[in-house]
Amino acid sequence: MDINSLIDKYRMYILDQKGLSSETYRAYLNDIKDMSSFFIDKGITTPDRRHVRSYMLFLHTHYNRATINRKLSSIKGFFDYAVESSVIKTNPFSHVRSLKNTESLPVFLSPEEIIDLIEITSAPRDRAILELLYSTGIRVGEIEAMNCYDVDMKAGFVLVTGKGSKQRTVPVGSRALAAIKTYLSSRGIQDPIYCADPLFLNSRGNRLSSRGIRRVVYAWSKFASVARHVSPHVIRHTFATHMLDAGADLRSIQEMLGHTSLSTTQRYTHITLDKLMDVYDKAHPKAKEG
């Protein structure tokens, strides 16, 4: 089996047929290429069960459960395609079961931490990125895909293209809109609704990638001395948690985050319930009894 040639064909297949977000598309390809490199380095062209066990052991020693499950899903899809294309007879990973995920609470920043991070960010583009992330809770890949005309300054909304190319309209705060306006003005753009250029550009004048956005967030969080690793996804969790703390209902948060299932959004209720119990334990006289 010419695995690299098959990867090229599969790349076109998932690009045309799967309707994946750019982030998911890249993750799938990277997972498959990593697996391919592992087997090629060992001189394996068509892996069997023994080779699969070796690779799964490698994954277990390098990644957490959630990442292993994502990689396994990517790899199974790739070999299912190989079977459908009559390249191989059976999927060598078909017998491998996904791992049970241990439920972990999302990492988020306090209101003071996120405000300090945003306030210390002096570069207009970077300030606009951080303001937009915290104001809307949208994904890093969704910000990457945004064009100027997706921002409606007058109505106070942004048009977001999410997973599966599904679009949703998300309200955005005045501070984020002001930061975006300042940044776009530096590019000579007064009203973004009439501009088809990417919303955020890199130093070469091209669309700023998800990786570039992550670098922006990480660099300014280090500069602000935030005492934890900060990513765009941490800011997304921060948005959802703060919205829930402020009394927003789950359905509204689900819509803004672009979650297909309410159960995904309900992860954030555990955080506020923990906070509620902490307040109760410290304040309620009956909590100390016994």
N, C-alpha and C positions, 0 to 999 in steps of 0.2 A: 504494500500500500504506500503510495506517494502521499505522505501525510501533509506536506506543505502545499502541494497542488490542491488537495482536498480542502484544506483550510481556506484557500483563495476562493474556491467555489462556494463553500459554506458562508463565507463572509458576504458574498453577493446575495446568497439566499436569504440570510437573516436581515440584510439591509432592505430587500425588496418585500419580504413576506411577513416578517415578525412585527413590524411597527414599533420597534424598541426606541427608547430614548437614546440620545447620543452617549450618555453616561453608561447605560446598561449595555449598549452595543460594544463600547470599548472594553468594558469589564469582561464580557463574554469572550471577546477575541483574545484578550490578555490571558484569561484562564486557559483557553485552548492552546495558545502558543507556549505558555509555561509548561503545560503537560507534554506538548510535542517536543520541546527542548529536553525535558527530562528523559524521554524515551530515546530520542535521537542520540543524546550523549552516551547512552548505554548500548547503542547499536541495535535498538529494537524498532522494527518497522511496523509490525502488527502485534500489539500487546495481548497477552493472554491473562488468565486469572492470577498467575504468579506475579506477573509484572504489575498488575493492578494493585495487588496487596502491597508491593514495594512502594508504589506511588502513594497509596493511601497512608502508609506509614510515614512517608516524607511529609505529607500534608499535616498529619497529626502533630508532628514535631515542630512545625513552623507557623501554623495558623490557628485561630480560634474556631469554635464550632460554626458560627454564622458564616465565616469566610469559606470554610471547608464545604458547607452545604451549597453555597453559591457556586463554587468551583465545580462541585459534583454535578449540579444542575446544568452548567454550561457544557461540561464534558459529555454528559449523557445525551444532551441534545445534539451535539456534534456527531457522536457515534450512531445515534438513531438516523441521522441524515446519511451517514455512510452506508448503513444497512439498506435504507430506502433507495439509495443510488446504486445498490448491488456491488459496492466496493468490497464489503465484508459480509459474512453471513449472519453474525450475531454481534450484539453490542457487548464488549468485554466488561463494561461497567454496570450492566443491567441488574446484577445481583447485589450491588452495593447500596445499602440503605442510608438515607440521610440521618444525621445525628439529631438527637433531641436537644433543642436549644434550651439553655438555662436562661430563664427570664431575668433580664437585667434592666434596671431603670435607666432612662436616658440621662446623659450628662448635660447639665445646663448651667448657665451663669446666673449670678444674682443680679437684680436690677442695678446695683452700684457697679458691678464688674462690667456689664455690657455698656453702661453709660460712660464709664471711664474709658473703655476701649474706643468707643466711637468719638468721644470728645478729644482724645489725644491724636486722632488720625487727621493729619494736616493736608495730605494730598487730595485734591478735589475728587479725582476718580475713585480713589480708595475709600474716601469718606462716603461717597454715593453708594458704593458697593455694600459697605457695612450697614449704612442706614436702610438700604433696600432689603437686605437679608433680615434684619431685625424687625422691620416694619411689616413684612409680609410672610416670613417663614418659608419662602419658596426655596426649592432645591438649587444646588450649585449649577447643575446642568440646565436648569430652566433659566437662570440668569445668563448663562453663556449663550443660550439660543435667542435671547431677547433682542429685538431691533428697536430703534428709536420710536417708531410709530406704535409700539406696543404700550407706550406710556401716555395716558390721557391726563394731562396736567389739570385741565378744567374740572373733569368729573372726579378726579382722585382715585383712578383705578389703573391697574396694569393688566394687560392680557398675557397670560402665561400658557405656554405649550408644555404639557407634562408628559408623563409616561404614555406610550401608545399614541402619541401625537394628539392627545386629548387637550382641548383648550378650556381654560376657566378664567374668570375675571376675579381679580383679588383687589380689595381696597388697600390703599397705601397712604401712610400718614403724611402730614404736611412737612415734617422735618426731612423725610426721605425725598419728597418731591422737590423741596428747596435745594437739597444737596445734588440731586440729579440735574436740576436746572442750572446750578452753578457750574457743574462739570461740563454739561453740554454747551453752555455759553462760551466756555474756554475753547470749544471746537467750532464756534461760530454758528451753533444751532440754537435758534430762539424758540421754535415750537417743534418738538419732536414728532408730532403727529404727521408732519409733512416730510419726514426724513426716513429713508429706508436703510440707512447705515446701521451696523451693529451698535447696540447701546453702549457697550464697553470695548475699548480698543487697547491693544498692547502697545509697547514702545515702537513697534514696526508699522503701526497703523492697521493691523489686522484684528480680527475678532479675538477678544481675550478668552482664552480657554478655561475650562474648569480647573485645570491644574494651576493656571495663573491666578485664578480667583482664590484658590486655597492658599497659595503662597502669600497673597495680599493679606488674608485673614491671619495667617500664622505669624507673618512678620510684624504686623501691628500689635498682635496679642503679646508677642515677646517684648516689643518696645514698651507696651503698657504694663509689663510685669504681671500679667495675669497668671495666677498660680496653678495653671492646668493647661493641657493641650487644647487649643481652640481651633475648630474647623467650621466651615459653613454649616455642617450638619449639627454641630453643637449650638450654633446660633438659631437654627431651625427649632431645635428642642427648647431653647430658651424662649423663643417667641410663643410656642404652644403653651409652655408652662406658665408664663406670665399672663397670657390671655385667660387661661383657666383660673388662675389665682384672682384675676380681676373680675371674674363672674361671667365670662363668655361661655355660651353653651357648646357642648361637644359637637353638635351637628354643624354649627357655624365654623368651628375650628377644623373639622373634617373637610369641609368645602374649601376653606382657604389653603389647607395643606395639600389638597388633592389626593387624599386617601380614599380608596375605593371601599374599604371596609371600616365601619365605625370602631370595630374591635382594635384596629391599629391605633386609632386616636385615643382610645381608652387607656393606653399605657400611661398617659400623662396624669390620669386621675390618681394613680398610686402615689405619685409625688406629692400632690396636694393633700391626699389623705394622710400621708406620713407627717406632713407639716401640720395638719389639723390635730392629729394625735399628740404631736409634740407640744402644741399650744395648750391643748386640753390638760395634758399631764402637768404642765408648769402652772396653769392658772386655776384649774377647777379644784375646789377643796376636797371633793369626793375622790379625785384621782389618787390622792395620797393615802387613802384609807386602805389598810391591809398590807 
